[in-house]
Amino acid sequence: MRLLQLHSDFIEYEPVAREIKDAEDNVSKSKVRLEDLVVVLIAIENDDDESVASIAAGEIKKYLDTVKSKRLLIYPYAHLSSNLAAPATAVGIIKAVENIARESIDEVHKAPFGWTKAFDIRVKGHPLAENAKVLTRQQQQQHPLDKKGVGDSSGGDLSIGAATTTATSQSEEKVSSALKAEEKLQSLWYILHPDGMLTPINEYKFKNQQKNLHALANYEMAKKRVVDEQPPHVRLMKKMSIADYEPASDVGNMRFYPKGRLMKSLIEQYVTKMVMEYGGIEVETPIMYDSKHPSMESYFNRFPARQYNIAADGKQLFLRFAACFGQFLMAKDFQISYKHLPLKLYELTRYSFRREKSGELVGLRRLRAFSMPDCHAMCRDMNQAKEEFLKRFELSISVISALGLSIETDMEMAIRFTQDFYNENKDFVNQLASRFGRPVIVEMWKERFFYFTLKWEFNYIDNLNKASALSTDQIDVENGKRYQIEFVDEDGNKKNPIILHNSPSGAIERVIYALLEKAAKISKSGGGVPSFPLWLAHTQVRLISVARQHLVLCEKIAAELSGKQIRTDIDDRDESVGKKIRDSETEWIHYTLVIGDKEMQTEKKFVVRDRNAGKRLEITLQELVDKINVQTKDKPYLPLNLPRHLSQRPQIMV
């Protein structure tokens, strides 16, 4: 982060035009004048995260105290750096600086982010009137804030270019050996054909219809996870009132509005139902663990993830990054026979935590706190593990398809394995590729760095050609022994199981990301109508009253449809019918009924607007119910979690 702090007589600025897509909304173009203040020009850089925000607020408060000012203007100013963070990251950090500053500074203003602004400023003439700071994360220093929010860091004098202040988290980030190994990992890359042929990737000729496969190959080999621009789903998640950033939290922790919470709940229930039918045994485990527990410390260095660390009661705790160790510690205390295997333990974590790099955190694609369905199967030996692995592969295909994503057109597959495993299990690996039915990316390692010997993933390629893994499974050959999980085999001897790690859907938030990105692709190509699967739609049927006297029939129909587990709401606002219909369209509501005098007279057949089909249907209510039931068969149902009447709903400003 770069700051230029200017003690000023005044500043006048006027927003002129949106400069970037991510510019803040609802910005007044009126001229603003502030007098006798500190203006802080601020630029957010690629490696910045929320820890820099707290240090920046402390440095700003310290400078205001030095020049004896109580009025602050935070002024986003990208021209201070050529190494800028993605806009979505930058605006979140700037808001965090603003929020922290408000705790200790009497008057805080902020100029709009992402706008071209004309401005005049007069800086005071004293020696301390100009002060530059560069805040980085390259060295480890602590900068605790006192009760007033003042940083206690020291850092040179207060002239231009004076001090470089280092900002990091309060406790040093612990990085696992696996993470370090992953960054240095030497991989061999191939394309595996459905017939089992393995082609070095540099010899493979990608076809025009394999753009997503080519994008996945480039993404995986480059290992660049940073997002340089805002993907379309971020705009859609806000526009559809699904989710938004939470500036008062850590970067990568989202808030979900009622519509998003309902969608998450439905997906969670569906995935859990499918795992239960597969044979999963649902459990619940803690979200934090002692990092010095023998099993934890060993596993920590075999899993490539960054953790949140907490010091409490003389222990070094960390927030879980998966449900693995909770389930393993539980299984260690079970008495298990070979007859119980495969033993399938399942938990849907809300939440798992990974301290991802801030430049990688954009929207719902990659988060620091996420909900993950996690199913582990303890298997007797490699033969049973491979047999179970194939069943879970089919489970994952079923789940992804039901969620509204096509295996054939929306997913690309990656398989990762050691060279030894491939040489010993070629037929098994080829069986996976054959079932997928299209060429897949292969990453082969000459030696095993992690606890697994094979891992596959279904990847969604978004509108920025970034790949995101959804469904996945792994063959784990270490953790049975590491966690002292034992079963009594047929010969009476105790043995350690092979463990499979499956998430049939991937993170719930990432499923919503993929659905929104798919909708954006459809909208951009003009190849259809962007929508959600009907069972995931917040409102499935909307009733529009032409006038107040028609509300009685609307209430009757809504009660009947709701009684048949169809989410139905009523647009009773004092708006024109045309606007109500347009709003129904922009909310992606599949079925809309306009209720007027004609409908009051007949009450038998209704004209239903089918948004996805792009036509009107004259059908009875029972026929409409039947159409909806076909589309929502075997899917979970939840009632509306907002008032049925639109006039009673708060307006969500995003």
C-alpha positions as CSV (number, residue, x, y, z in Angstrom):
1,M,0.0,0.0,0.0
2,R,1.2,3.5,-0.8
3,L,0.0,6.6,1.1
4,L,0.7,10.3,0.4
5,Q,-0.6,12.3,3.3
6,L,-1.2,16.0,2.7
7,H,-2.0,18.5,5.5
8,S,-4.2,20.9,3.4
9,D,-6.0,24.2,3.7
10,F,-8.7,22.8,1.4
11,I,-9.6,20.3,-1.3
12,E,-12.4,20.5,-3.9
13,Y,-13.2,17.5,-6.0
14,E,-15.9,16.6,-8.4
15,P,-16.7,13.1,-9.7
16,V,-16.8,13.2,-13.5
17,A,-17.2,9.7,-14.9
18,R,-16.9,6.0,-14.0
19,E,-13.4,4.9,-14.8
20,I,-13.7,1.2,-14.3
21,K,-16.4,-1.4,-14.2
22,D,-15.9,-1.9,-10.4
23,A,-16.5,1.8,-9.6
24,E,-18.7,2.5,-6.6
25,D,-22.4,3.0,-7.4
26,N,-24.8,5.8,-6.2
27,V,-22.1,8.5,-6.4
28,S,-23.2,12.1,-6.5
29,K,-21.6,14.2,-9.1
30,S,-21.9,17.3,-7.0
31,K,-18.7,19.2,-6.1
32,V,-17.4,18.5,-2.6
33,R,-15.3,21.0,-0.7
34,L,-13.6,20.3,2.6
35,E,-11.3,22.6,4.6
36,D,-8.5,22.3,7.1
37,L,-7.9,18.6,6.8
38,V,-5.5,15.8,6.0
39,V,-6.0,14.3,2.5
40,V,-4.6,10.8,2.2
41,L,-4.0,9.7,-1.4
42,I,-4.0,5.9,-1.3
43,A,-3.1,3.1,-3.7
44,I,-3.6,-0.6,-2.9
45,E,-0.9,-3.0,-4.3
46,N,-0.9,-6.6,-5.3
47,D,0.3,-8.2,-2.1
48,D,-1.8,-6.1,0.3
49,D,-4.4,-7.6,2.6
50,E,-6.5,-6.5,5.5
51,S,-3.5,-6.5,7.9
52,V,-2.1,-3.6,5.9
53,A,-5.4,-1.7,6.4
54,S,-5.1,-1.8,10.2
55,I,-1.5,-0.5,10.0
56,A,-2.5,2.2,7.6
57,A,-5.2,3.4,9.9
58,G,-2.7,3.6,12.7
59,E,-0.2,5.5,10.6
60,I,-2.9,8.0,9.4
61,K,-4.1,8.6,13.0
62,K,-0.5,9.1,14.1
63,Y,0.0,11.7,11.3
64,L,-3.2,13.5,12.1
65,D,-2.1,13.8,15.8
66,T,1.3,15.1,14.7
67,V,-0.2,17.9,12.5
68,K,-3.1,18.4,15.0
69,S,-5.9,17.7,12.6
70,K,-9.2,16.0,13.3
71,R,-10.6,15.8,9.7
72,L,-9.6,13.2,7.2
73,L,-10.4,12.5,3.5
74,I,-9.4,9.1,2.1
75,Y,-8.8,9.7,-1.6
76,P,-8.3,6.5,-3.8
77,Y,-5.4,7.4,-6.1
78,A,-4.2,4.6,-8.4
79,H,-1.4,6.7,-9.9
80,L,0.9,6.2,-6.8
81,S,1.7,2.7,-8.0
82,S,2.1,0.6,-11.2
83,N,1.6,-2.7,-9.2
84,L,-2.1,-2.3,-8.4
85,A,-4.3,-4.9,-6.7
86,A,-7.4,-6.1,-8.5
87,P,-10.2,-3.4,-8.1
88,A,-12.4,-5.7,-6.0
89,T,-9.6,-6.3,-3.5
90,A,-8.6,-2.7,-3.5
91,V,-12.0,-1.3,-2.7
92,G,-12.4,-3.8,0.2
93,I,-9.1,-2.8,1.8
94,I,-9.9,0.9,1.3
95,K,-13.2,0.5,3.0
96,A,-11.5,-1.4,5.8
97,V,-9.1,1.5,6.3
98,E,-12.1,3.9,6.4
99,N,-13.9,1.8,9.0
100,I,-10.9,1.4,11.3
101,A,-10.1,5.1,11.0
102,R,-13.6,6.1,12.1
103,E,-13.0,4.4,15.4
104,S,-10.4,7.0,16.4
105,I,-10.8,10.0,14.1
106,D,-13.5,12.5,14.7
107,E,-14.5,13.2,11.0
108,V,-13.7,10.8,8.2
109,H,-14.7,11.3,4.5
110,K,-13.9,9.1,1.5
111,A,-13.8,10.1,-2.2
112,P,-15.5,7.5,-4.5
113,F,-13.4,4.6,-5.7
114,G,-13.1,3.9,-9.5
115,W,-14.2,7.4,-10.7
116,T,-12.3,10.0,-12.7
117,K,-12.4,13.1,-10.5
118,A,-11.4,16.7,-11.1
119,F,-9.8,18.2,-8.0
120,D,-8.1,21.3,-6.6
121,I,-6.0,21.1,-3.5
122,R,-3.8,23.6,-1.5
123,V,-1.3,22.0,0.8
124,K,-0.1,23.9,3.8
125,G,3.4,25.3,3.8
126,H,4.9,23.8,6.9
127,P,7.7,21.2,6.8
128,L,5.4,18.3,7.9
129,A,2.7,19.0,5.5
130,E,3.7,16.3,3.0
131,N,4.3,12.7,4.1
132,A,4.7,9.5,2.1
133,K,4.5,6.0,3.3
134,V,5.0,2.6,1.7
135,L,3.3,-0.3,3.7
136,T,4.4,-3.8,2.8
137,R,4.2,-7.4,4.1
138,Q,7.8,-8.3,3.4
139,Q,9.2,-8.3,6.9
140,Q,7.7,-9.4,10.2
141,Q,6.9,-6.6,12.6
142,Q,4.0,-6.0,15.0
143,H,2.0,-2.8,14.9
144,P,-0.7,-3.2,17.6
145,L,-3.2,-0.4,17.9
146,D,-3.8,1.2,21.3
147,K,-7.3,1.9,22.5
148,K,-7.5,5.0,20.3
149,G,-6.3,3.1,17.2
150,V,-2.8,4.8,17.1
151,G,0.0,2.6,15.7
152,D,3.0,2.3,18.0
153,S,5.4,1.6,15.2
154,S,8.4,3.7,14.6
155,G,9.4,4.7,11.2
156,G,11.7,7.6,10.4
157,D,10.8,11.3,10.0
158,L,7.8,12.8,8.4
159,S,9.1,14.2,5.2
160,I,8.3,12.9,1.7
161,G,9.5,9.4,1.2
162,A,10.5,9.1,4.8
163,A,9.5,5.8,6.2
164,T,8.7,2.3,5.0
165,T,6.4,0.6,7.4
166,T,6.0,-3.2,7.3
167,A,2.6,-4.6,7.9
168,T,1.8,-8.3,8.6
169,S,-0.6,-10.3,10.6
170,Q,-0.4,-10.1,14.4
171,S,1.3,-13.5,14.5
172,E,3.7,-14.8,12.0
173,E,2.0,-16.8,9.2
174,K,3.0,-20.4,9.4
175,V,3.6,-22.0,6.1
176,S,3.4,-25.8,5.7
177,S,6.2,-27.8,4.1
178,A,3.7,-29.0,1.6
179,L,2.9,-25.5,0.5
180,K,6.5,-24.7,0.1
181,A,6.9,-27.9,-1.9
182,E,3.9,-27.1,-4.1
183,E,5.5,-23.8,-5.1
184,K,8.7,-25.6,-6.2
185,L,7.0,-28.7,-7.5
186,Q,8.3,-30.0,-10.8
187,S,5.5,-31.5,-12.8
188,L,5.2,-33.4,-16.1
189,W,2.1,-32.4,-18.0
190,Y,0.1,-34.5,-20.4
191,I,-3.2,-34.9,-22.1
192,L,-4.9,-38.2,-21.3
193,H,-7.4,-39.4,-24.0
194,P,-10.5,-41.4,-23.2
195,D,-8.8,-44.4,-25.0
196,G,-5.9,-44.2,-22.6
197,M,-3.3,-42.6,-24.9
198,L,-1.0,-40.2,-23.0
199,T,0.3,-37.2,-25.0
200,P,2.9,-34.7,-23.7
201,I,1.1,-31.4,-23.5
202,N,3.6,-29.6,-25.6
203,E,2.9,-32.1,-28.4
204,Y,-0.9,-31.8,-28.2
205,K,-2.8,-29.8,-30.8
206,F,-5.9,-28.2,-29.1
207,K,-8.9,-28.0,-31.3
208,N,-11.2,-25.0,-31.6
209,Q,-13.9,-26.7,-29.5
210,Q,-11.4,-27.3,-26.7
211,K,-10.9,-23.7,-25.6
212,N,-11.8,-24.5,-22.0
213,L,-9.4,-27.5,-22.0
214,H,-6.7,-25.3,-23.4
215,A,-7.5,-22.6,-20.8
216,L,-7.3,-25.2,-18.0
217,A,-3.9,-26.3,-19.2
218,N,-2.5,-22.8,-19.4
219,Y,-4.0,-21.9,-15.9
220,E,-2.6,-25.0,-14.3
221,M,0.9,-24.8,-15.8
222,A,1.3,-21.1,-15.2
223,K,0.1,-21.5,-11.5
224,K,-1.0,-17.8,-11.5
225,R,-4.0,-17.6,-9.2
226,V,-4.1,-13.7,-8.9
227,V,-7.2,-12.2,-10.6
228,D,-6.4,-9.0,-12.6
229,E,-10.0,-7.9,-13.2
230,Q,-13.4,-8.4,-11.7
231,P,-15.2,-11.5,-13.1
232,P,-18.8,-11.1,-14.2
233,H,-20.3,-13.1,-11.3
234,V,-19.3,-10.4,-8.8
235,R,-21.6,-7.9,-10.5
236,L,-24.4,-10.5,-10.7
237,M,-24.1,-11.7,-7.1
238,K,-24.7,-8.1,-6.1
239,K,-27.3,-7.3,-8.6
240,M,-29.3,-10.5,-7.7
241,S,-28.9,-9.6,-3.9
242,I,-27.1,-13.0,-3.3
243,A,-23.9,-11.9,-1.6
244,D,-21.4,-9.1,-1.1
245,Y,-18.1,-8.3,0.5
246,E,-18.1,-7.6,4.2
247,P,-15.7,-4.7,4.8
248,A,-15.8,-5.1,8.6
249,S,-14.4,-8.6,8.3
250,D,-11.3,-10.3,7.0
251,V,-10.9,-10.2,3.2
252,G,-12.4,-13.4,1.7
253,N,-15.3,-13.6,4.2
254,M,-18.6,-12.8,2.6
255,R,-22.1,-11.9,3.7
256,F,-25.0,-13.6,2.2
257,Y,-28.4,-11.9,1.8
258,P,-31.6,-13.8,2.2
259,K,-31.7,-15.0,-1.4
260,G,-28.1,-16.2,-1.2
261,R,-28.7,-17.9,2.2
262,L,-31.7,-19.8,0.8
263,M,-29.7,-20.9,-2.2
264,K,-26.8,-22.1,0.0
265,S,-29.2,-24.0,2.2
266,L,-30.8,-25.8,-0.7
267,I,-27.5,-26.8,-2.1
268,E,-26.2,-27.9,1.3
269,Q,-29.3,-30.0,1.9
270,Y,-29.2,-31.6,-1.6
271,V,-25.5,-32.6,-1.4
272,T,-26.0,-33.9,2.1
273,K,-29.0,-36.0,1.0
274,M,-27.0,-37.5,-1.9
275,V,-24.1,-38.4,0.4
276,M,-26.5,-40.0,2.9
277,E,-28.0,-42.1,0.1
278,Y,-24.5,-43.1,-0.9
279,G,-23.9,-44.3,2.6
280,G,-22.3,-41.4,4.4
281,I,-22.5,-41.2,8.2
282,E,-22.9,-37.5,9.2
283,V,-20.8,-36.2,12.0
284,E,-19.7,-32.8,13.4
285,T,-16.2,-31.8,14.4
286,P,-14.6,-28.7,16.0
287,I,-13.4,-25.7,13.9
288,M,-10.1,-25.2,15.7
289,Y,-7.3,-27.5,16.8
290,D,-4.0,-27.5,18.7
291,S,-1.3,-27.2,16.1
292,K,1.1,-29.0,18.5
293,H,-1.0,-32.1,18.6
294,P,1.3,-34.8,17.1
295,S,-1.1,-35.8,14.4
296,M,-1.9,-32.1,13.6
297,E,1.7,-31.0,13.3
298,S,2.6,-33.9,11.0
299,Y,-0.5,-33.4,8.8
300,F,0.0,-29.7,8.7
301,N,3.2,-30.2,6.7
302,R,1.5,-32.5,4.2
303,F,-1.3,-30.3,3.2
304,P,-0.7,-27.2,1.0
305,A,-2.8,-24.5,2.7
306,R,-2.3,-21.4,4.7
307,Q,-3.9,-21.3,8.2
308,Y,-5.4,-18.8,10.6
309,N,-3.5,-19.1,13.9
310,I,-4.8,-18.3,17.3
311,A,-3.0,-18.1,20.6
312,A,-5.1,-19.0,23.6
313,D,-4.6,-20.6,27.1
314,G,-1.0,-21.3,26.4
315,K,-1.8,-23.2,23.1
316,Q,-1.2,-22.4,19.5
317,L,-4.5,-23.2,17.8
318,F,-5.5,-23.0,14.2
319,L,-8.8,-22.8,12.4
320,R,-9.5,-26.0,10.4
321,F,-8.8,-25.9,6.6
322,A,-10.8,-29.1,6.0
323,A,-12.9,-31.6,7.9
324,C,-10.2,-34.3,7.5
325,F,-8.5,-34.3,10.9
326,G,-11.7,-34.0,12.9
327,Q,-13.1,-37.1,11.2
328,F,-9.7,-38.9,11.4
329,L,-9.4,-38.2,15.2
330,M,-12.9,-39.5,15.6
331,A,-12.3,-42.6,13.5
332,K,-9.1,-43.3,15.7
333,D,-11.5,-43.9,18.6
334,F,-13.7,-46.3,16.8
335,Q,-13.5,-50.1,17.0
336,I,-13.5,-51.1,13.3
337,S,-13.6,-54.5,11.7
338,Y,-12.8,-55.1,8.0
339,K,-16.6,-55.9,7.8
340,H,-17.4,-52.2,8.5
341,L,-15.3,-51.1,5.5
342,P,-15.6,-48.9,3.5
343,L,-16.6,-46.7,6.5
344,K,-17.8,-43.3,5.1
345,L,-17.8,-40.3,7.5
346,Y,-19.3,-37.0,6.3
347,E,-19.5,-33.4,7.4
348,L,-20.6,-30.3,5.7
349,T,-18.2,-27.7,7.2
350,R,-19.5,-24.3,7.9
351,Y,-16.9,-23.2,7.8
352,S,-13.4,-24.3,6.6
353,F,-10.7,-21.6,6.7
354,R,-7.7,-21.0,4.5
355,R,-5.7,-17.8,4.5
356,E,-5.5,-17.4,0.8
357,K,-3.4,-14.6,-0.7
358,S,-5.4,-11.4,-1.0
359,G,-4.8,-11.0,-4.7
360,E,-6.6,-14.3,-5.3
361,L,-9.7,-13.3,-3.4
362,V,-12.4,-12.1,-5.8
363,G,-16.1,-12.7,-5.2
364,L,-17.2,-16.3,-4.5
365,R,-14.5,-18.0,-6.5
366,R,-11.9,-18.2,-3.8
367,L,-12.7,-17.4,-0.2
368,R,-11.0,-17.6,3.2
369,A,-14.1,-19.0,4.9
370,F,-16.2,-21.5,2.9
371,S,-18.7,-24.3,3.3
372,M,-17.3,-27.7,2.1
373,P,-19.1,-31.0,1.9
374,D,-16.4,-33.5,2.9
375,C,-16.8,-37.3,2.8
376,H,-14.0,-39.6,3.8
377,A,-14.1,-43.4,3.2
378,M,-11.8,-45.7,5.2
379,C,-11.0,-48.6,2.9
380,R,-9.4,-52.0,3.5
381,D,-6.8,-52.0,0.8
382,M,-6.1,-50.4,-2.6
383,N,-8.4,-52.7,-4.5
384,Q,-11.4,-51.7,-2.3
385,A,-10.2,-48.0,-2.5
386,K,-10.3,-48.1,-6.3
387,E,-13.7,-49.8,-6.4
388,E,-15.1,-47.1,-4.0
389,F,-13.4,-44.3,-5.8
390,L,-15.3,-45.2,-9.0
391,K,-18.6,-45.1,-7.1
392,R,-17.8,-41.6,-5.7
393,F,-16.9,-40.5,-9.2
394,E,-20.4,-41.4,-10.3
395,L,-21.8,-39.7,-7.3
396,S,-20.0,-36.5,-8.1
397,I,-21.2,-36.5,-11.7
398,S,-24.8,-36.9,-10.5
399,V,-24.4,-34.0,-8.0
400,I,-22.8,-31.6,-10.4
401,S,-25.5,-32.3,-13.1
402,A,-28.3,-31.8,-10.6
403,L,-26.8,-28.4,-9.6
404,G,-27.3,-27.1,-13.1
405,L,-23.8,-27.6,-14.5
406,S,-23.2,-29.9,-17.4
407,I,-20.3,-32.4,-17.3
408,E,-20.3,-32.4,-21.1
409,T,-20.1,-28.7,-21.7
410,D,-19.3,-26.9,-18.4
411,M,-16.6,-29.1,-16.8
412,E,-13.0,-29.9,-17.6
413,M,-11.2,-32.6,-15.7
414,A,-7.7,-32.7,-14.2
415,I,-6.0,-35.8,-12.8
416,R,-2.8,-35.7,-10.7
417,F,-0.8,-38.7,-9.7
418,T,2.7,-40.0,-9.0
419,Q,4.5,-41.8,-11.8
420,D,4.7,-45.0,-9.7
421,F,1.0,-45.0,-9.1
422,Y,0.2,-44.5,-12.8
423,N,2.6,-47.3,-13.9
424,E,1.0,-49.7,-11.4
425,N,-2.7,-48.6,-12.1
426,K,-2.9,-47.6,-15.7
427,D,-6.2,-49.4,-16.3
428,F,-7.8,-47.7,-13.3
429,V,-6.6,-44.2,-14.4
430,N,-7.8,-44.8,-17.9
431,Q,-11.2,-45.9,-16.6
432,L,-11.7,-42.5,-15.1
433,A,-10.8,-40.7,-18.3
434,S,-13.0,-43.0,-20.3
435,R,-16.0,-42.4,-18.0
436,F,-15.4,-38.6,-18.4
437,G,-15.5,-39.1,-22.1
438,R,-13.2,-36.3,-23.2
439,P,-9.4,-35.6,-23.0
440,V,-8.3,-34.5,-19.5
441,I,-5.3,-32.7,-18.1
442,V,-2.7,-34.8,-16.3
443,E,-0.1,-33.6,-13.8
444,M,2.4,-36.3,-13.1
445,W,5.0,-36.2,-10.3
446,K,8.2,-38.3,-10.2
447,E,8.0,-38.4,-6.4
448,R,5.2,-38.0,-3.9
449,F,5.2,-34.7,-2.0
450,F,1.7,-35.0,-0.5
451,Y,-0.3,-37.6,1.4
452,F,-2.2,-38.7,-1.7
453,T,-1.0,-40.7,-4.7
454,L,-3.9,-39.7,-7.0
455,K,-6.4,-36.8,-7.1
456,W,-8.9,-35.8,-9.7
457,E,-11.0,-32.6,-10.0
458,F,-13.9,-31.2,-12.1
459,N,-12.9,-27.6,-13.0
460,Y,-15.2,-24.8,-14.2
461,I,-13.5,-22.3,-16.6
462,D,-15.0,-18.8,-16.0
463,N,-15.3,-15.7,-18.2
464,L,-11.7,-14.7,-17.4
465,N,-10.3,-18.1,-18.3
466,K,-9.6,-18.9,-14.7
467,A,-10.1,-22.5,-13.5
468,S,-11.9,-23.4,-10.3
469,A,-12.1,-26.9,-8.9
470,L,-15.5,-28.2,-7.8
471,S,-15.9,-31.9,-7.3
472,T,-12.8,-33.8,-6.2
473,D,-11.5,-37.0,-4.7
474,Q,-8.1,-38.3,-3.5
475,I,-6.4,-41.6,-2.6
476,D,-4.7,-41.0,0.7
477,V,-2.0,-43.5,1.7
478,E,-0.6,-41.7,4.8
479,N,-3.2,-40.5,7.2
480,G,-4.5,-43.9,8.3
481,K,-1.1,-44.5,10.0
482,R,-0.5,-40.9,11.0
483,Y,-3.8,-40.8,12.9
484,Q,-3.5,-44.3,14.2
485,I,-6.8,-45.4,12.6
486,E,-6.9,-49.1,12.8
487,F,-9.2,-51.9,11.8
488,V,-9.1,-55.6,12.5
489,D,-8.6,-57.5,9.3
490,E,-9.9,-61.0,8.5
491,D,-6.6,-62.6,9.7
492,G,-7.0,-60.9,13.1
493,N,-4.2,-58.4,12.6
494,K,-4.6,-54.6,13.0
495,K,-4.1,-52.6,9.9
496,N,-4.3,-48.9,8.8
497,P,-7.0,-48.1,6.1
498,I,-6.5,-46.2,2.9
499,I,-8.6,-43.1,3.0
500,L,-10.5,-41.4,0.2
501,H,-11.2,-37.6,0.4
502,N,-14.3,-36.7,-1.7
503,S,-16.3,-33.5,-2.0
504,P,-19.0,-34.3,-4.6
505,S,-19.8,-30.7,-5.3
506,G,-16.8,-28.7,-4.0
507,A,-17.4,-25.6,-1.9
508,I,-21.0,-24.4,-1.8
509,E,-20.0,-20.8,-2.5
510,R,-18.0,-21.9,-5.5
511,V,-21.0,-23.7,-6.9
512,I,-22.9,-20.4,-6.8
513,Y,-20.0,-18.7,-8.5
514,A,-20.0,-21.3,-11.3
515,L,-23.8,-20.9,-11.8
516,L,-23.4,-17.1,-12.0
517,E,-20.4,-17.3,-14.4
518,K,-22.4,-19.7,-16.6
519,A,-25.3,-17.3,-16.6
520,A,-23.0,-14.5,-17.7
521,K,-21.6,-16.6,-20.5
522,I,-25.1,-17.4,-21.7
523,S,-26.1,-13.7,-21.6
524,K,-22.9,-12.7,-23.4
525,S,-23.3,-15.2,-26.2
526,G,-27.0,-14.6,-26.7
527,G,-27.5,-18.4,-26.7
528,G,-30.3,-18.5,-24.1
529,V,-31.8,-16.9,-21.0
530,P,-29.6,-16.6,-17.9
531,S,-31.3,-18.4,-15.0
532,F,-30.9,-20.7,-12.0
533,P,-32.3,-24.2,-11.9
534,L,-35.9,-23.8,-10.8
535,W,-35.3,-25.7,-7.5
536,L,-32.6,-23.1,-6.6
537,A,-34.6,-20.0,-7.6
538,H,-35.6,-17.9,-4.6
539,T,-39.0,-17.1,-6.1
540,Q,-40.4,-19.8,-8.4
541,V,-43.7,-18.0,-9.2
542,R,-44.5,-14.4,-9.0
543,L,-48.1,-13.0,-8.9
544,I,-48.6,-9.4,-10.1
545,S,-51.7,-7.6,-9.1
546,V,-53.0,-5.1,-11.6
547,A,-54.8,-3.1,-8.9
548,R,-55.6,-3.4,-5.2
549,Q,-58.9,-5.2,-5.8
550,H,-57.0,-8.1,-7.4
551,L,-54.9,-8.9,-4.3
552,V,-57.6,-11.1,-2.9
553,L,-57.1,-13.6,-5.8
554,C,-53.3,-13.2,-5.6
555,E,-53.5,-14.2,-1.9
556,K,-55.7,-17.2,-2.7
557,I,-53.3,-18.5,-5.5
558,A,-50.2,-17.8,-3.4
559,A,-51.6,-19.9,-0.5
560,E,-52.5,-22.7,-2.9
561,L,-49.1,-22.8,-4.5
562,S,-47.2,-22.4,-1.3
563,G,-49.2,-25.3,0.2
564,K,-47.8,-27.4,-2.7
565,Q,-44.2,-26.4,-1.8
566,I,-43.8,-23.8,-4.6
567,R,-42.1,-20.6,-3.5
568,T,-44.6,-17.8,-4.5
569,D,-44.5,-14.1,-3.9
570,I,-46.8,-11.2,-4.7
571,D,-45.8,-7.9,-6.2
572,D,-48.3,-5.6,-4.5
573,R,-46.2,-2.4,-4.9
574,D,-47.7,0.8,-6.2
575,E,-45.9,0.5,-9.6
576,S,-47.1,0.0,-13.1
577,V,-47.7,-3.5,-14.4
578,G,-45.0,-3.0,-17.0
579,K,-42.4,-2.2,-14.3
580,K,-43.5,-5.2,-12.2
581,I,-43.1,-7.5,-15.2
582,R,-39.6,-6.0,-16.0
583,D,-38.5,-6.5,-12.4
584,S,-39.7,-10.1,-12.5
585,E,-37.6,-10.6,-15.6
586,T,-34.5,-9.0,-14.1
587,E,-34.8,-11.2,-11.0
588,W,-34.8,-14.3,-13.2
589,I,-38.2,-15.5,-12.0
590,H,-39.2,-18.4,-14.2
591,Y,-43.0,-18.1,-14.0
592,T,-45.0,-14.9,-13.7
593,L,-48.8,-14.5,-13.5
594,V,-50.6,-11.1,-14.0
595,I,-53.8,-11.1,-12.1
596,G,-56.5,-8.6,-13.3
597,D,-60.2,-8.4,-14.0
598,K,-60.2,-11.3,-16.5
599,E,-58.5,-13.6,-14.0
600,M,-60.9,-12.6,-11.3
601,Q,-63.9,-13.6,-13.5
602,T,-62.6,-17.0,-14.6
603,E,-60.3,-18.3,-11.8
604,K,-59.6,-21.4,-13.9
605,K,-57.1,-20.9,-16.6
606,F,-54.3,-18.3,-16.3
607,V,-51.8,-16.8,-18.8
608,V,-48.4,-17.7,-17.4
609,R,-45.3,-16.0,-18.6
610,D,-42.6,-18.6,-19.0
611,R,-39.4,-16.6,-18.9
612,N,-37.0,-19.4,-19.9
613,A,-39.1,-20.6,-22.8
614,G,-39.8,-17.1,-23.9
615,K,-43.5,-17.6,-24.3
616,R,-46.9,-17.3,-22.6
617,L,-48.9,-20.4,-21.6
618,E,-52.6,-20.6,-21.0
619,I,-52.8,-23.3,-18.3
620,T,-54.6,-24.2,-15.1
621,L,-52.9,-23.8,-11.7
622,Q,-52.7,-27.6,-11.5
623,E,-50.9,-27.8,-14.8
624,L,-48.5,-25.2,-13.6
625,V,-47.9,-27.2,-10.4
626,D,-47.3,-30.3,-12.5
627,K,-44.7,-28.5,-14.7
628,I,-42.9,-27.2,-11.7
629,N,-42.9,-30.6,-9.9
630,V,-41.2,-32.2,-12.9
631,Q,-38.4,-29.7,-12.7
632,T,-38.0,-29.9,-8.9
633,K,-38.5,-33.6,-8.5
634,D,-36.2,-35.2,-5.8
635,K,-34.8,-31.8,-4.8
636,P,-35.1,-30.2,-1.4
637,Y,-37.7,-27.5,-0.7
638,L,-37.5,-24.5,1.6
639,P,-40.2,-21.8,2.0
640,L,-39.5,-18.1,1.2
641,N,-37.2,-16.5,3.7
642,L,-38.5,-13.0,2.8
643,P,-42.0,-11.5,3.3
644,R,-44.4,-12.8,0.6
645,H,-45.4,-9.2,-0.3
646,L,-42.7,-7.2,-2.1
647,S,-44.0,-4.0,-0.5
648,Q,-42.9,-5.4,2.9
649,R,-39.3,-6.3,1.9
650,P,-36.4,-4.0,2.7
651,Q,-34.4,-2.8,-0.3
652,I,-31.0,-4.3,-0.3
653,M,-28.5,-1.6,-1.5
654,V,-25.4,-3.1,-3.2
